Amino acid sequence: MDFQLNAEQREISDLARRFAEREIAPRAAEADLGKTFPFEVHQRAQELGLLGINLPEAVGGGGLGCLELVLVTEAFCRGCLGIGTALCVNALATEPIVIAGSEMQRERYLGAAAKGALASFAMTEPGAGSDVAGIRTRAERVDGGYRLSGSKIWISNANLAEFLVVFAKTAPDAGHRGMTAFIVPRGSQGMAIGEPLGKLGQRCAPTCEVFLDQVFVPDDHRLGEEGSGFALAMTVFDHSRPMVAAFGVGLIERGLDESLAYATQRNSMGKRLVDHQAVAHKLAEMRMKLEAARLLTYQSAWLLDQGRPNTIEASIAKAFAADAAMWAATEAVQIFGGMGYSTEYPVEKLFRDAKVLQIYEGTSEIQRNIIARELQRA
């Protein structure tokens, strides 16, 4: 069993970490305060080949695996979870096309993404978050295609996306078997995008409502067969959850770095904070959770790259990393004491950014449901 990255993976990780230190971390506070998507950072990452690394080489992508995507994601999110999310979440939107797209769909839309186009994964609705099968957006069959009507919410980068992958019900009474996925280009008649929603954290990564009013989608923009949308979404989540787990890994590492630096420099009761056992134990626990989260995340990505099932491992990694990130951010604020509550230091932002990791891409509770279900199948 070899836990070492190969030479190419180490090079990718080192490049992403240098980029995050130089381009992402210095902009984190300003981007959060201004709630602005970091276009200039996106452009530089694109120029360095750090975006779209897991897209097929045939469409201009890097042709690399999930583990390489995880390495880049972890590095970016150590610099800033908000900016890292804004840069990396395209992988969620393009994965359905990688998995189920036709030659035309791959060439047109994956090709655009490989050149830097942003995309959105439009699943969540006001009445259907964790209950994926409960979506109500309709896709009515018409001559030459479909008419989509409904609304989505919390759709990442929707206001910037050149196309969206929208999930809708083609057979409303068929439960999860009635769901189908469609590619909807930006500017389609009848589609409207709301302003970015106000959020606790990750403020520079916009999330919006999407409104669909009889939006025509031609047949050749349907992904896969009618009724295959739910199975496609579940497969996508197996592919994307290692990346989302890496969001948490990056944040835990940043929390540990900030906490250790502060505890080493700050004195209290005649000695450094780090020399107080209560603080030292918090730091030790952070490192333990960091190593565990990283190994679980790498394992879930590696299994996928080997063509092996990773459903339970991806859910374990996502749940553990999300919960550990929220714990680490909370403890970082505690180590900083009163200054941890101040915007003068970055740990209050870590705290705000971390919480949504336990919510999106399947809540921590949903991940435990998946794990329990898979245990019963074993």
C-alpha positions, -999 to +999 in steps of 0.1 A: +000+000+000+016+032-012+005+065+003+029+086-017+019+109-045+036+104-077+059+130-093+032+146-114+007+148-085+033+164-063+040+190-090+003+197-093-001+200-056+029+223-052+018+245-081-017+249-066-003+257-032+020+283-045-008+298-065-031+298-035-005+316-013+002+342-040-031+348-056-059+335-034-051+341+003-042+378-002-076+385-018-097+364+006-108+391+030-116+417+003-135+392-018-156+382+012-163+417+023-172+428-012-191+396-021-173+396-054-163+367-076-126+368-082-125+369-120-088+378-121-079+348-100-101+326-122-083+338-152-048+332-138-058+297-126-071+290-161-038+302-176-018+278-154-040+248-163-053+244-128-090+245-138-106+218-158-078+193-150-103+164-148-120+172-181-111+149-210-081+158-231-102+154-262-121+186-254-090+205-241-090+195-205-062+181-184-074+144-187-064+138-151-083+121-123-103+129-092-073+127-070-056+155-089-087+176-087-088+169-049-051+181-046-059+214-064-091+219-044-075+213-011-047+239-019-072+265-031-095+261-001-065+264+023-061+299+007-098+307+009-128+284+011-150+309-007-127+315-036-118+279-038-154+269-040-160+295-067-131+282-088-137+244-083-175+240-083-175+240-121-164+203-118-199+195-103-217+211-133-195+195-160-195+160-145-230+150-157-218+158-193-186+138-188-206+109-176-237+110-199-230+136-226-233+129-263-203+137-286-219+171-295-226+179-259-191+171-249-175+190-277-196+221-273-200+224-235-171+206-221-149+223-247-162+257-235-156+248-199-121+237-207-115+272-221-128+288-189-166+290-193-185+288-160-214+263-156-240+255-129-255+224-115-292+232-110-308+206-087-319+222-054-353+238-052-371+257-025-390+226-015-364+200-024-329+201-009-319+168+007-350+153-009-335+151-044-364+130-057-388+156-045-380+182-071-410+198-088-396+215-119-414+200-149-401+191-184-431+188-207-426+170-240-433+191-271-424+189-307-386+188-311-378+189-274-392+199-240-406+229-221-391+234-186-410+252-159-401+256-122-376+272-100-342+264-084-324+279-055-288+280-041-274+274-076-237+281-075-223+306-100-257+307-118-254+345-125-221+338-143-227+305-159-227+301-197-248+270-193-267+251-166-274+214-161-310+214-150-328+185-134-365+182-140-394+158-139-404+143-173-428+119-154-440+136-123-458+106-109-428+082-113-408+094-083-371+094-088-375+073-120-393+103-136-363+127-134-343+138-164-313+161-169-310+189-195-283+213-207-298+248-207-277+275-223-274+310-208-299+334-223-325+308-231-359+325-235-380+321-204-350+316-180-342+343-154-314+344-128-319+362-095-294+383-077-269+365-055-284+355-022-271+368+011-251+342+030-233+337+063-200+327+046-184+319+012-198+353+002-176+356-029-190+324-044-224+335-057-255+314-053-287+324-070-323+315-077-331+303-112-366+307-127-378+287-156-409+297-175-417+274-205-380+273-214-376+253-246-348+227-246-342+207-278-339+170-278-302+170-284-297+189-251-312+161-230-285+142-210-290+105-214-324+089-216-357+101-201-359+090-165-321+086-161-316+118-142-317+105-106-292+077-113-270+103-131-272+127-101-262+099-077-232+090-099-222+126-101-222+129-063-199+099-060-175+118-083-180+152-067-180+144-029-143+138-028-138+173-041-163+187-015-145+168+012-113+185+000-130+218+007-130+208+044-094+195+043-082+228+031-101+247+057-089+225+085-053+230+075-057+267+074-073+267+108-044+247+122-018+270+106-035+301+120-041+287+154-005+273+158+010+306+147-012+326+171-007+302+200+031+303+195+032+341+196+006+350+222+013+349+259-011+343+287-005+338+324+032+340+320+037+316+291+028+310+255-007+298+247+008+267+231+024+258+264-010+255+281-021+219+278-057+228+270-046+247+240-019+222+230-045+195+230-068+215+207-039+218+182-031+181+185-067+172+178-068+195+148-038+177+133-054+144+140-086+154+123-067+169+094-048+137+087-079+116+090-099+138+067-071+140+042-066+102+041-104+095+038-107+121+010-077+108-010-090+072-006-124+081-020-108+099-049-083+071-056-110+044-056-129+064-082-098+068-104-093+030-102-128+024-115-139+009-082-171+018-062-166+046-038-201+055-027-197+047+010-161+061+011-171+093-006-199+098+019-176+090+049-150+115+036-175+142+030-193+139+063-161+135+083-143+164+066-173+187+069-179+180+106-141+182+113-139+215+095-167+230+115-151+217+147-117+230+137-130+265+128-149+267+162-118+257+181-096+282+161-119+310+173-117+296+208-078+296+207-078+332+195-102+341+223-117+376+219-096+383+189-111+352+172-144+371+172-128+401+155-126+406+117-090+417+123-081+380+122-091+354+096-105+327+119-140+343+122-142+339+084-131+303+086-160+298+111-185+314+088-172+296+057-172+262+073-208+258+083-222+252+048-199+222+044-223+203+066-252+213+045-245+213+007-238+184-015-259+163+009-261+172+046-240+154+072-272+136+082-278+125+046-243+112+044-249+090+075-281+077+059-261+067+028-234+051+049-260+031+068-278+021+036-245+009+021-237-011+052-269-030+049-261-038+013-227-052+022 
